[in-house]
């Protein structure tokens, strides 16, 4: 009984092993480029990725010769030469064509049957599998077309094979020099950077790098119409206060407001006016105008027809209400200090104060009484009244003149004597 059981067990194990070998799943292959891919680069190196590591059939050595004999790359019926390599993990097979593939052509990459098997037991054998792909199109394209000074970008229509370029109004189109960019290794006729007469459309012929494929483009140059823009872009009056305020009211007249300092005579101001390119303005820039009342300026667009008007108002700034003494100096003084409305001036000991001539600086536009530069008797404090530019606001100041100490004078005299001796000794 034991012998019969052992025999049956051996048979069962053998059957199981046989079944495993016979029905082991073979590795699958994934192609890149994928099957039916288009637009593939001509310098592609296709790859075949197996779902698991493979080895040569029966453990054959996977050297370059074995790999090259296990795969075919065809263009139609023509064999494409290549070298092949397998990644260290035994899964990725890379095909390296010896030269770039053809342009716009179909290729078939095939793993031959019974050349690869699973690297581990059970050794499922890879069956023949293929993928086709097509390289990128004609490569006889104009990819960029530019004329110096053109307006906006060129419009290239690769379906209609047309190119449209717009140039500014007034451009002479009989000798334009376009810069042309092409597909890799393609050539064009007429050549890039060669002067052309675009009075009528010009046909450019592009030839692909393989010299087998050509394409033509019709280039049309459009001269832009004269601009219909009529606007003042800047308006300035010398010495104005702050920034000019401009409002463009569309169909209604625009408004411009300029503020000038208080007291400015507005009867003969000379504004500087900028308008959009090609436009003109009347009255013209730099010509004196009487701005006692608003002045109307008319801008004419480059098309000679479209106009726009601007009403310019000059506003005199309000008079200042500042009434300050900012500087008060007496010649030969030791110091002068302004504290609020009190001014204290120190003069050397022994100075005669009966006819001192102060120099006074006030707020802009303000006046002072007694006036600056007029001799005053400072034996007693002197009152000064500052009247602001507005003629109404006033401020009173009291100026007191005192003497410095006699010791201070001695020091001053000592410095003078010391200086004199020094000069004498140096002399």
C-alpha positions as CSV (number, residue, x, y, z in Angstrom):
1,X,0.0,0.0,0.0
2,X,2.8,2.4,0.9
3,X,4.5,1.7,-2.4
4,X,1.3,2.4,-4.3
5,X,0.8,5.7,-2.5
6,X,4.3,6.9,-3.3
7,X,3.9,6.0,-6.9
8,X,0.7,7.9,-7.2
9,X,2.3,10.9,-5.4
10,X,5.2,10.9,-7.9
11,X,2.9,10.8,-10.8
12,X,0.8,13.7,-9.5
13,X,3.9,15.9,-8.9
14,X,5.2,15.1,-12.4
15,X,1.9,16.0,-13.9
16,X,1.7,19.2,-12.0
17,X,5.3,20.2,-13.1
18,X,4.4,19.3,-16.7
19,X,1.3,21.4,-16.6
20,X,3.2,24.4,-15.1
21,X,5.8,24.3,-17.9
22,X,3.2,23.8,-20.7
23,X,0.9,26.5,-19.6
24,X,3.3,29.2,-18.1
25,X,2.2,32.7,-19.1
26,X,4.7,34.4,-21.5
27,X,6.0,37.9,-20.8
28,X,4.0,40.6,-22.7
29,X,5.7,43.5,-24.7
30,X,4.8,47.2,-24.7
31,X,6.1,49.3,-27.5
32,X,7.2,53.0,-27.5
33,X,6.3,54.6,-29.8
34,X,3.0,52.9,-29.3
35,X,1.3,51.0,-32.1
36,X,-0.3,53.3,-34.7
37,X,1.6,56.4,-33.3
38,X,2.1,59.3,-35.7
39,X,4.3,62.4,-35.7
40,X,7.2,60.4,-34.2
41,X,10.6,62.2,-34.2
42,X,13.0,61.0,-36.9
43,X,15.8,60.6,-34.4
44,X,13.7,58.2,-32.2
45,X,15.2,55.2,-30.4
46,X,12.2,52.8,-30.0
47,X,11.9,50.7,-26.9
48,X,10.2,47.4,-26.1
49,X,9.4,46.9,-22.4
50,X,8.6,43.3,-21.2
51,X,6.2,42.8,-18.4
52,X,8.9,40.8,-16.6
53,X,12.6,40.0,-17.0
54,X,13.5,37.9,-20.1
55,X,16.4,35.8,-21.2
56,X,17.4,34.3,-24.6
57,X,15.6,31.1,-25.5
58,X,17.1,28.2,-23.7
59,X,19.3,30.5,-21.7
60,X,21.1,31.9,-24.8
61,X,23.5,34.8,-24.2
62,X,21.8,38.2,-24.8
63,X,24.7,39.9,-26.5
64,X,24.3,42.6,-29.2
65,X,24.2,40.1,-32.1
66,X,21.5,37.9,-30.4
67,X,19.4,41.0,-29.7
68,X,19.7,42.4,-33.3
69,X,18.7,39.0,-34.7
70,X,15.7,38.8,-32.4
71,X,14.1,42.1,-33.6
72,X,13.4,43.6,-37.0
73,X,12.8,47.3,-38.0
74,X,11.3,47.7,-41.4
75,X,10.3,50.7,-43.6
76,X,8.0,48.9,-45.9
77,X,10.1,46.0,-47.1
78,X,13.4,47.8,-46.4
79,X,15.4,46.6,-43.4
80,X,16.5,49.5,-41.2
81,X,20.0,48.8,-39.6
82,X,20.2,49.3,-35.9
83,X,22.0,48.2,-32.7
84,X,20.2,46.9,-29.6
85,X,20.7,46.7,-25.9
86,X,18.8,45.2,-22.9
87,X,18.6,47.0,-19.6
88,X,20.2,45.5,-16.5
89,X,16.9,44.3,-15.1
90,X,16.3,42.3,-18.3
91,X,13.0,44.2,-19.2
92,X,13.7,47.1,-21.5
93,X,15.1,46.5,-25.0
94,X,16.3,49.7,-26.7
95,X,16.6,49.9,-30.5
96,X,19.1,52.5,-31.8
97,X,18.9,53.1,-35.6
98,X,22.2,53.8,-37.2
99,X,20.8,57.1,-38.7
100,X,17.7,59.2,-38.5
101,X,14.6,57.6,-39.9
102,X,12.9,59.0,-43.0
103,X,10.5,61.9,-42.9
104,X,6.8,61.1,-42.9
105,X,7.2,57.4,-43.4
106,X,5.6,54.3,-41.7
107,X,7.8,51.8,-39.8
108,X,7.2,48.4,-38.3
109,X,9.1,47.1,-35.3
110,X,8.8,43.3,-34.6
111,X,9.9,41.0,-31.8
112,X,10.4,37.6,-33.5
113,X,8.8,34.5,-32.1
114,X,10.7,32.1,-29.8
115,X,13.7,34.4,-29.2
116,X,12.9,35.4,-25.6
117,X,11.5,33.6,-22.6
118,X,10.8,34.2,-18.9
119,X,14.1,34.5,-17.0
120,X,12.6,32.3,-14.2
121,X,10.9,28.9,-14.2
122,X,8.5,28.1,-15.8
123,X,10.0,29.7,-19.0
124,X,7.0,31.1,-20.9
125,X,8.2,31.8,-24.5
126,X,7.5,35.2,-26.1
127,X,5.5,35.0,-29.3
128,X,5.9,37.3,-32.3
129,X,4.5,40.7,-31.7
130,X,4.7,44.0,-33.7
131,X,3.9,47.7,-33.6
132,X,3.8,50.3,-36.4
133,X,4.4,54.0,-36.2
134,X,4.8,56.9,-38.6
135,X,7.5,59.6,-38.4
136,X,6.7,63.3,-38.3
137,X,5.2,65.0,-41.3
138,X,6.7,66.7,-44.3
139,X,9.1,69.0,-42.3
140,X,8.8,71.4,-45.1
141,X,7.2,74.1,-43.1
142,X,7.7,77.9,-42.5
143,X,7.5,78.1,-38.7
144,X,8.1,81.9,-38.4
145,X,8.0,84.8,-40.9
146,X,8.8,88.4,-39.7
147,X,9.4,91.7,-41.4
148,X,11.2,94.5,-39.3
149,X,8.7,97.1,-38.0
150,X,5.6,95.0,-38.7
151,X,2.4,95.6,-36.8
152,X,1.6,92.6,-34.5
153,X,2.5,89.0,-35.2
154,X,2.5,87.3,-38.6
155,X,-0.5,85.0,-39.3
156,X,0.7,81.6,-40.6
157,X,-2.1,79.3,-41.8
158,X,-0.6,75.8,-42.3
159,X,-3.8,74.5,-43.7
160,X,-4.2,77.0,-46.5
161,X,-0.4,77.6,-46.6
162,X,-0.7,81.3,-46.4
163,X,1.1,84.0,-44.4
164,X,-0.2,87.5,-43.7
165,X,1.9,90.3,-42.4
166,X,0.7,93.8,-41.6
167,X,3.1,96.8,-41.8
168,X,2.5,100.4,-40.6
169,X,0.8,102.9,-42.8
170,X,3.1,104.5,-45.3
171,X,5.6,101.6,-45.4
172,X,7.2,101.1,-48.8
173,X,6.7,97.4,-49.6
174,X,8.9,97.2,-52.7
175,X,12.1,96.2,-50.7
176,X,11.1,94.5,-47.5
177,X,13.6,91.9,-46.0
178,X,11.8,89.1,-44.2
179,X,13.4,86.8,-41.6
180,X,12.2,83.2,-42.2
181,X,12.4,80.2,-39.8
182,X,11.9,76.7,-41.2
183,X,11.5,73.1,-40.2
184,X,14.8,71.4,-39.2
185,X,17.2,71.0,-42.2
186,X,14.6,72.5,-44.6
187,X,15.5,75.2,-47.2
188,X,13.4,78.0,-48.7
189,X,13.3,79.9,-52.0
190,X,13.4,82.9,-52.2
191,X,16.0,82.9,-49.4
192,X,15.5,84.3,-45.9
193,X,16.9,87.9,-45.3
194,X,16.7,88.7,-49.0
195,X,14.8,91.8,-50.2
196,X,11.5,91.2,-51.9
197,X,8.8,93.3,-53.6
198,X,5.6,92.6,-51.8
199,X,3.4,94.8,-53.9
200,X,1.7,91.6,-54.9
201,X,1.7,88.3,-52.9
202,X,5.0,86.4,-53.0
203,X,5.2,82.5,-53.2
204,X,7.9,80.8,-51.1
205,X,8.8,77.2,-51.7
206,X,10.1,75.1,-48.8
207,X,12.1,71.9,-49.5
208,X,12.4,69.3,-46.7
209,X,15.8,68.0,-45.7
210,X,15.4,64.8,-47.6
211,X,14.9,66.8,-50.8
212,X,11.8,64.7,-51.5
213,X,9.1,66.9,-50.0
214,X,8.2,70.5,-50.9
215,X,5.6,72.9,-49.8
216,X,4.6,76.4,-50.9
217,X,3.4,79.4,-48.9
218,X,1.8,82.5,-50.3
219,X,2.9,85.6,-48.4
220,X,0.7,88.7,-48.5
221,X,1.8,92.0,-46.9
222,X,-1.0,94.4,-45.9
223,X,-0.3,98.1,-45.4
224,X,-2.3,99.3,-42.3
225,X,-4.7,102.1,-42.8
226,X,-3.9,105.5,-41.3
227,X,-4.7,105.5,-37.6
228,X,-7.9,107.2,-36.6
229,X,-6.7,108.0,-33.1
230,X,-6.7,111.7,-32.1
231,X,-5.7,112.3,-28.5
232,X,-3.6,114.5,-26.4
233,X,-1.2,112.3,-24.4
234,X,0.5,115.1,-22.4
235,X,-0.1,118.8,-21.6
236,X,2.2,120.8,-19.4
237,X,2.7,124.5,-18.6
238,X,6.1,125.6,-17.2
239,X,6.1,126.1,-13.4
240,X,2.7,124.4,-13.0
241,X,1.7,123.0,-9.6
242,X,1.3,119.2,-9.5
243,X,0.2,116.9,-12.4
244,X,-2.1,117.8,-15.3
245,X,-5.5,116.3,-14.9
246,X,-6.7,114.9,-18.3
247,X,-10.1,113.2,-18.9
248,X,-10.9,111.8,-22.3
249,X,-14.7,111.8,-22.6
250,X,-15.0,109.7,-25.8
251,X,-17.3,111.4,-28.2
252,X,-17.7,114.4,-25.9
253,X,-14.9,116.9,-25.6
254,X,-12.1,115.9,-23.3
255,X,-11.1,118.1,-20.4
256,X,-7.7,119.2,-19.2
257,X,-7.0,121.0,-15.9
258,X,-3.7,122.7,-15.0
259,X,-2.9,124.4,-11.8
260,X,-0.4,127.3,-11.7
261,X,1.1,129.1,-8.7
262,X,-0.9,131.9,-7.1
263,X,-0.4,135.2,-8.8
264,X,0.8,133.6,-12.2
265,X,-0.2,135.8,-15.2
266,X,-2.3,133.5,-17.3
267,X,-2.6,135.7,-20.3
268,X,0.4,134.4,-22.2
269,X,1.2,130.8,-21.1
270,X,3.1,128.5,-23.5
271,X,2.0,124.9,-23.1
272,X,3.9,121.9,-24.3
273,X,1.6,119.4,-25.9
274,X,2.1,115.8,-27.0
275,X,-0.3,113.9,-29.2
276,X,-0.5,110.3,-30.5
277,X,2.0,109.5,-33.3
278,X,1.1,111.1,-36.7
279,X,-1.6,113.3,-35.2
280,X,-1.6,117.2,-35.1
281,X,-3.0,119.7,-32.7
282,X,-4.4,123.2,-33.0
283,X,-3.4,125.6,-31.5
284,X,0.0,124.1,-31.9
285,X,2.3,123.2,-29.0
286,X,4.6,125.9,-27.6
287,X,2.5,128.9,-28.8
288,X,1.4,131.4,-26.2
289,X,-2.3,131.4,-25.3
290,X,-4.5,133.5,-23.0
291,X,-6.0,131.1,-20.4
292,X,-8.1,133.7,-18.7
293,X,-11.0,131.6,-20.0
294,X,-10.8,127.9,-21.1
295,X,-9.1,127.3,-24.4
296,X,-10.3,124.6,-26.9
297,X,-7.6,122.4,-28.6
298,X,-8.5,120.3,-31.6
299,X,-6.5,117.1,-32.4
300,X,-6.6,115.7,-35.9
301,X,-5.8,112.0,-36.4
302,X,-3.2,110.7,-38.9
303,X,-6.1,109.8,-41.3
304,X,-6.8,113.5,-41.7
305,X,-10.5,113.1,-40.9
306,X,-11.0,112.0,-37.3
307,X,-10.8,114.8,-34.8
308,X,-11.2,115.2,-31.1
309,X,-11.4,118.3,-28.9
310,X,-10.1,119.1,-25.5
311,X,-11.1,122.0,-23.3
312,X,-8.1,123.3,-21.2
313,X,-8.7,125.2,-18.0
314,X,-5.9,126.9,-16.1
315,X,-6.6,127.3,-12.4
316,X,-4.6,129.6,-10.2
317,X,-3.6,127.9,-6.9
318,X,-5.1,129.4,-3.7
319,X,-3.0,131.9,-1.9
320,X,-1.0,130.5,0.9
321,X,-1.9,131.2,4.5
322,X,1.6,130.6,5.8
323,X,2.9,133.6,7.8
324,X,6.2,132.5,9.3
325,X,9.7,133.9,9.8
326,X,12.0,131.0,8.9
327,X,15.3,132.8,9.2
328,X,16.4,136.0,11.1
329,X,20.0,136.9,11.0
330,X,22.0,140.0,12.0
331,X,25.5,140.4,10.5
332,X,28.2,139.6,13.1
333,X,25.8,137.9,15.4
334,X,26.8,135.1,17.7
335,X,23.5,133.2,17.4
336,X,19.9,133.6,16.4
337,X,17.1,131.3,17.8
338,X,13.5,131.2,16.8
339,X,11.2,129.8,19.4
340,X,7.5,130.0,18.5
341,X,6.9,133.7,18.0
342,X,10.0,134.8,19.9
343,X,13.3,135.5,18.2
344,X,16.5,135.8,20.3
345,X,19.6,137.2,18.7
346,X,23.0,137.3,20.6
347,X,25.6,139.8,19.4
348,X,29.2,140.4,20.6
349,X,29.6,142.5,23.8
350,X,29.9,146.1,23.0
351,X,28.0,146.0,19.7
352,X,26.0,149.1,19.0
353,X,22.4,147.9,18.6
354,X,20.8,151.2,17.6
355,X,21.0,150.5,13.8
356,X,21.3,146.8,13.2
357,X,20.2,145.6,9.7
358,X,18.5,142.1,9.9
359,X,18.1,139.8,7.0
360,X,14.7,138.0,7.2
361,X,13.3,135.0,5.3
362,X,9.5,134.4,5.4
363,X,7.1,131.8,4.1
364,X,6.8,131.9,0.3
365,X,4.7,134.8,-0.9
366,X,4.5,136.3,2.6
367,X,5.7,139.9,3.5
368,X,7.1,141.3,6.7
369,X,7.0,144.6,8.4
370,X,9.4,146.2,9.2
371,X,10.9,144.9,5.9
372,X,14.1,142.9,5.7
373,X,17.4,144.8,5.2
374,X,16.2,148.0,6.9
375,X,18.1,149.2,10.0
376,X,16.3,148.9,13.3
377,X,17.0,150.1,16.8
378,X,17.2,147.0,19.0
379,X,17.8,148.8,22.3
380,X,14.4,147.4,23.2
381,X,12.6,144.4,21.7
382,X,11.2,145.0,18.2
383,X,7.9,143.7,16.9
384,X,7.7,142.2,13.4
385,X,4.4,141.4,11.6
386,X,4.3,138.8,8.9
387,X,1.4,138.9,6.4
388,X,0.7,135.7,4.5
389,X,0.3,135.5,0.7
390,X,-3.5,135.5,1.1
391,X,-3.2,139.1,2.5
392,X,-5.3,138.2,5.5
393,X,-3.4,135.8,7.8
394,X,-0.9,137.5,10.0
395,X,1.6,136.5,12.7
396,X,3.5,138.6,15.2
397,X,7.1,138.1,16.2
398,X,9.1,139.8,19.0
399,X,12.8,140.1,18.3
400,X,15.2,140.6,21.3
401,X,18.9,141.4,20.9
402,X,21.2,140.7,23.8
403,X,25.0,140.8,24.3
404,X,27.4,138.0,24.6
405,X,29.7,137.9,27.7
406,X,32.9,139.9,27.8
407,X,34.8,136.7,28.4
408,X,33.4,135.5,25.1
409,X,34.8,138.6,23.5
410,X,38.2,138.0,25.1
411,X,38.2,134.5,23.7
412,X,37.3,135.9,20.3
413,X,40.1,138.5,20.6
414,X,42.5,135.8,21.8
415,X,41.7,133.8,18.7
416,X,42.3,136.8,16.5
417,X,45.6,137.6,18.2
418,X,46.7,134.0,18.2
419,X,45.9,133.9,14.5
420,X,47.8,137.1,13.8
421,X,50.8,135.8,15.7
422,X,50.7,132.6,13.9
423,X,50.6,134.3,10.5
424,X,53.4,136.6,11.6
425,X,55.6,133.6,12.7
426,X,54.8,131.8,9.4
427,X,55.7,134.9,7.5
